[in-house]
């Protein structure tokens, strides 16, 4: 292998090309690569933060769901207690009203019974007076006496 001027020229040209590339082209490529690297790192950090926020959001949603279920259960228990109380109050009110109606009915029956008794006593007195008048008007003989008593008994 013979070293000649062409090879020497190519080596010098290559050295100048390497120097020019290292001085002017490489810094631009390096800055582009650094920017790209920084964007990728920022994206990875954002993804990590996103996953952490997602996990926190899931934890919060589970906590809110648990609280909502507890509130729902307490509302159901309260509603059940209130419905039982309302039913019991209605039952007590109905029993009280039933007793009042029964008492009122008994009083009405007693009043009607007293009216009927008074009416019966009045009719009885009228019949007795009527019978006594008839006995006094007629002369009393045993036959008339028996017929008047029979009529009186039939009227009663």
Secondary structure, DSSP 8 states (H G I E B T S, - for coil): ----HHHHHHHHHHHHHHHHIIIIIHHHHHHHHHHHHHHHHHHHHHHHHHHHHHHHHHHHHHHHHHHHHHHHHHHHHHHHHHHHHHHHHHHHHHHHHHHHHHHHHHHHHHHHHHHHHHHHHHHHHHHHHHHHHHHHHS---HHHHHHHHHHHHHH-
